[in-house]
């Protein structure tokens, strides 16, 4: 609206002088934000409340009087991603923001991405009050003095990413000091890297949103890139980074993502209301909707395959016609060279997709934390083994292993230590198995399950005791428990005759585990099942 029409509108509405000045200031503020556009929200249907949030009507009236929030976002799919086709941001964080702000009547507009802006530039805009909100942001104490953090709405870990064909021995964060490590300046892990890795081994990479940090790994400029695990998994498909893989997940440095506001009284009240919603939000549908890297890759691959098939057909038809003259023959030869090159590309894409499919199938059968089979894979194997047992005279033993007082480990030492304990225990249980056909799997939480084929009751009991003693001998600290180290309780059920069903065998083992817990833990209870 031109300024003259704005003045006429103000006079026609009999605005007071202060109201006219407020209108002019608001319009100038909008004009001063040229790179922003009102966010069109389509993801609110992906969010729901598990419990209603009641707000004071006067507080809602205050929020509805606020001008649109000026929002900055960073490329961090699936949390936030700029869709160039729609000219809008989308992602889990955007869905949450749309849902909550629409409920309380606050509009917002997101600035289009500016490749020249660094993370530090964006934080400075928040600290100076030139922008209202930045997402997604990890918690750093220094930043908390510059603005206001909401409660976290997502959590992830940093990962060390290298070439798939590069042999690296990475067991702890300190092992990174042997390699050239690239990182994003201003990231929350920067301080930790500087304390653990020599300065001459650290390589800051300012350009990161377009994948430049991964190109640096591919070209050998750096050995490893420190980057968010979930974001890399999405970009791996979007940018076809199949020659890269996660070499190590830095469990010591978890990332919790929040919304970051400039510090004003109104924003303090807004953050409080946002936190009330975050405590009762169900975002599972949004997570499913935006973790789509693999699906998009397969769709693009199928479209390219159809295009290449069409190209081959056209080339063959053209080749037959071109054989009639020498001029056409030369053109035909060029087409054949193109066809050969295209065929090689197609074969490379086919092999890449097959390898990725095999890789994804392995992931679907494996527990990502302990690297032993997961519950789904165990259930499939157990059904096959049980069917074989019914048709034979061999014994079949099932063990359920539960870590004693594991909650005390997480409460005392943190979840990262608890995860490390589970990985250690999984390897101990695996090494106690005698036969290659036997299987140990993580069944859920701190519970593992084992299936032993062709194993007599006394042999199964010996294996269970070996597992229990090996865990106790490791002396993993658990000072608030008695004894002050980690132990396990084991329930064992051995089937020699009859057919109680796999579920029946599992229930008998679970009953024995319960008795072992009741009798004081750190022991094995067994039963012989003759159904």
N, C-alpha and C positions, 0 to 999 in steps of 0.2 A: 504494500500500500504506500503511495507517494506521501511525503511528509505533509504537503498542503492538505491532502484529503484527511490525513490523520488529525490535523489541527481542526478542520471543519467538523469532523466527527466528534471531537472532544467538546467543542463549543455547543454543538447540537444536543449533546447529552447533558449539558449544564454541569460539566465536571467542575469541581472546585480547583483552585490553582495547584494545590498539592497533588490532586489526582491526575491533573494534566502532566505535571512533571514526572509522576510515577510511570504514566503510560509511555512518555518519551524515553525515559531511562530504560524501561523494559524492552522497547523496540530497538534501541541502540545496542543493548546487550545481545539481542538476537542477531543483529547485523554483525556484531563483533565475533561471532562464532561461525564463520563461513564454511568451515570444513565439516560441520556437523549436520545431521539430518535426523528428524524425529524417527525414533526406532519403531518399526512396524512389528508388533509382537504376534507371533504365530505359535509359540511354544508353550503357552500357558496351559494347554490341555495336557502337557506332559508332567505337570506338577499337581499334587493334591495335598490336602491337609489331613494328617492323622487325628488332629484335634483342633477345634475351632480356637481362634485367637480373638479375644474381646478387647476393644480399644475404646478409650475415652472419646466421646463425640467432639469435645473441644480440641483434642489433639488431632483428630482427623480434619477438622476445619482448618487448623494451622497448616497441616501438610498440603491440603488442596489449594491453599493460597500461595504455596511456594512456586517460583518460576521453574521451568523444566531443568532438571539436573544435567549438567555438562559432564559427560562420561568419557573416559579414556579406556581403551581395551588393548590387550596385547594378544598376539597370535599364539594360542595355546590350546589347540584342538585336543580333546572334545569340550574343554571348558569354555573357550571363546574362539570364534573363527570368522573371518570376514569373507562373505560370499560375494565375489566380484560380479556374478550374474545378477543377483538381486540388489546389490549395493547395500546390504544389511549385514549386521553381525548375527551369528547364531551360535548355539552351544548351551551346555548345562547351566553355566553362570548367567547367560542371557535369559534363559527360560525362568530361572529363579527370580531374577530382577524384574522381568515382565509381570510375573505372577504377583509378587509382593507389592510392587509399586502401583499396579492397577487396583489392588484391593484397597489401598489407602489414598488413592487419587493423586499420585505424584507422577507427572510426565517426565520423560528423559530423552536425551538425544546423544548419540554416540559419534564422536569424531571419526572420520574416515582414516584409515591407517596412513601414517606418514613415515616412509622408509628412512628418512633422515633423522627421526627422533630416536634417541636411545632410552633405555629404561630410566636412567638418571634424569633425562629431560622430562619424562612423564611424572616422576616423583616430585620434581621441582615445581611443575605446574600445580600439583595438588598442594604442596607446602605453601605456595604463594597465593593460593585461593583462586587461581585462574581456571581451575577445573574442580568439579565437586567430587567425582568418584572415579576410581581406577580398579579394574579387575582383569584377570584374577591375580592376587598378590600374596606372596608367602610372607610369613611373619619374620621380621628382623627388628631387634630392640631399637636400633637407631631410627627406623622408620616410624615406630610407635610414638616417638616424640614429635614427628612432623604431621601426623594425621591420626585418624581413628580407624581401628580394625573392627570389622564385624567378627562374629564367631565363624569358624571354618565351615565351608560347604562342600569341600572335597579334599581328599588326601592322596598323596602319591609319594614316590621316592625318586631320588636322582639315580641315574644309571651311567656307567662308563661304557661308551659305545665305540667299537673298533671294527676293523675289517674282519669278515668271517674267516678269511684264510690266514689271519695273523695269529700265531701261537703266543699266548700271553699267560703268565702265571700270576693271577690276581686272587689273593685270599683275603686281604684286608685293605683298608683305605691307604695304608702306608706303602703298599706295593705300587700305587700309582706314581710314586716318586721316581720310578725307573723309566718313565715314559714321558713323551711330550704331550701335555694335557691342554686341550682347548676348553674354554668356558665363556659364558656370556657375562660381560662386566655388569655389575649391579645385581646379579642373581644372589639369592640368600645364602648360597653355599660358598660364595667367593671368599669370605673370611676364613672358613674352615680349610679351603684349599691352600690358601696362603700360609697357614700354620703347619700344613702337613707335606707340602710339595715345594721343592726349591724354586726360587724365582725364575731361574733360567729355563725351567721345565714348563712354566705356565705360559699359555698363549691366549690372550684375550681376543675374542672374535666379535666385533661390533655387529656385523651383518649376520643375523641368525634366523630371522623370521622366514626368509626365503630359502632356508636350507644350506646357507653358505658354510655353516660349521660342519655339516656332514660332507660337503664337497672337499673341505680341507682334510678330512680323514681319508676320503677316497683317493685324493691326489698325493697323500703322504706328507702333507705339510704338518700334520699332527698325528700322533698315534691313537689318541683317545679323545672323545668329546664327552664332556659332562653335561647331561641334558635330562629333562624330565622323562621318566620311564613311559608313562601313558601317552604323552605327546609324541614321543618317538615312535611308539607302536602305531599311531595313526598316520604319521608322516611317512613311515616305512612303506605303506601301501600307496599313499597319495603321490609320493615322489619316486617310487620304485627303488627303494634303497635296499635291495635284496642282497647286495654284497656286504652289508653291514649287519651287525648283531650286537646284542647286549652282552658285554663281557663280565660285568659285575654290577649288582644292584647295591647301592650304598644305603643299607638299612640303618646305618648310624645317623643319617641325615634325612629324616622324613620331611616331606613338604605338605604343609596344611594351607589350603587356599582360602582366602577371605576376600571380602569387599573392603576397599580402602578409601575413606572419606577425608576431605579437608576438615580441619578442626573448627567447627562453629557450634553454637548452642543448638541450632535447629538440627544440625547433622548428628549431634549427640543423641537427641531424641529419636531421630530417624534410625540410627544404628541400633538403639534399644528395641525399637519395634521390629526391625529386620531380624535381630537375634531371637526375638520371641517366635517368629515364623520359622526360622531355621531349625529351631529345636523340635518342631512337630511336622516338618515337611517330608513327604515321600517323593524322592526324585528318581526312583528306579526307571520309570518310563522315559525320562529325559536322558538318562545314561544309555539306555538301549537305543534311543533314537539318534544319538550323536556319536556313538562309537561305531562308525560305519566304514572305516578304512578298507577292511577286507571286502565288504560288499561292493563298494564303489570300484575297487580294483577289478573284481571279477566282471562287473558290468562293462567297464572300459575294455577289458580283454576280449569279451565276447563281441563287442562292436568292432574292434580292430580285426578280429578273426574273420568276421563277415566281409569287411572291406578287403582284406587280403585275398579271401576266396574269390570275390568278384574280380579283383585285379588279375588273378591268375587266369580266370576264365576269359576275360577280355584279351589278355596277352596271347593266349593260345589261338583264339579266333583270328586276331590280327596277324599272328605269325603265319598262318596258312595263306592268308591273302598276300602277305608281303613277299612270299617266295616267288612271285611271278616276274619280278624285275630285279635288276642288280641294285637299284636305288632302294627298293623295298627290302631287298636282302640285307643291306647295310643297316637299315632301320630295325629289321628283324633281329639282327645280332645285338643291337643295343637293347632291345626289349628282353632278349634272353639273358643278357648280363643283369638287367634290372630284376628279372624274375628270379635269377639265382640268388641275388643279394636279398631280395624280399623273402625267399624261401628260407635262407639262413636265419634271417631275423625272426621269421615265424617259428622255426624250429627252436631257436634260443628262447623265445617267449613260452613255447610249449614246455620245454625242459624246466624253465624257471618256475612256471606255475605248478608243474608236477612236484618239484622239490619243495615248494612252499606248502603244497597240499600235504605232503608227507610230514613236513615239519609241524603243521597245524594239527594233524592227526596225533602225532606224538604228544603235543602239548595237551590235547583233550583227554589223553589217558594218564597224564602225570600230574601229581600234586606240585604246583609251582614252588612251594616253600621248601618241602623236604626232598623233592626229586625222587620220590617213590611213587608207585601207582596210586591213583586216586580211588575214591569209593566206587565210581561208576565202572572203572576198569576192573576193580576187584569183584564187583557183583557179576559181571559178565564171565570172568574166569571161574568164579565159584560155582556158577550154574553148570558149566561144562564139567568141572571136576566132580561135582556131586553126581551128575548123570553117569559118569564113568564108574564111580564108586558103587552105585546101585546095581550095575551090571557086573561087578567083580566081588571078590572076597577080601579085598584089601581094606585096611583101616583108613579112616579119614579123620584128621584132628583139626579143630578150629580154636584159635587163641584170640582173646580180646585183651589188649594191653592198654592200661590207663595210667597216665602220669599222676602220681600222688601230689596233692597240694599245689597244682600248677598255677592256680590263681594267685598264690602267694609270690610266685616267681614274677608274674607280670606286675603285680602291685608293688613289689620291692625293687625290682631291677629294670622294669620297663618291658614293653612288648618286643623291642628289638632283641633283647637278651632271651626272652621267652622263645622267639622264633629260632634263634641260634641253638637253644637247647633241643627244640623239636628236631632240627636237622641232625644234630648229633645222635639223638636217641634213634631216629630212623635208620641211620647207618649202623648203629650197634645191633638193632634187631635184624637188619638185612644180613649182616655178617654172621649171625648165629644160625642161619638156615643151612641145612645139609645138602639138599637136593636142588638142582637147577630149576626143577619144575615147581618148587615151593614158592609162595608169594607172600610178601608183606606189603601192606598198604596203609595209607593214612585214612581213617574212617570218618574223621571229623574232630575239630578242636584238638585236644591233647590225647586222642584215642587212636590206637593203631589196631590192625587186625591181621592175623596170619592164617594161612591154610596149608596144612602139611599132608601130602599124599603118601600112601603106603608107609605109614609111620605107626608103630605099635604104641599103646598107651604109655609104657615106661619110657620109650624113646621121646615121645612128645613131651612128657613131663620133664625129661632131662634138658630138652631144648628150651622149654619155658624157664626152667631154673637158670640155665646159662644166660638167657636174656636178662633176667632179673638181677643176677649177680654182676653182669657186665655193666649195667646201668649204674648200680650202686657203687661199683669200683671206680667209675669215672669221677665220682665226687663233684658233680656239678652243684655249686653252692645254692642253698635255699635256707638261709639262716633262721627264718621265722618258722620253719617246719621242724618236726622231730622225727628222725634225725635231721641235722642241719644240712642236708644235701638231697638231691633229687633221687627219688625211688619210683618204682612202678609196681602196680598190682596187676595180676594176670588171672583171667578165668579161662580154663581149658576144658573142652568137651571133645571126647573121642568116640566116633561111631564105628562099631565093628559089624553089627548086623542090623537088619531092618531098614525102614525108610521113613524116618520122622519128618522128612522134608528139610530143605536147607534152612528155612526160617526157624524150624524147631531146633535144629542144631545150634543156630545162632542164639536162640533164647536160652538154651541150657548153658552155653558159655557165658552169657551175660549174667545169669543167675550166680554162677561160680565167681565171677568178678565182683558181684555185689557182696558175696560172703567174704571174699578176700578183703574188701574194703571194711566191712563190719568187724572183722577180726583184727584190725589194726594196720592194714596196708603193708606194702613191701613184702608180699608173699604170693604164692601160686596156689590156687584151688582148682582141682580137676575132678571130672566125673566121667564115668564110662556109660555111654548111651547104648542101650540094646532095645530098640523100638520093636 
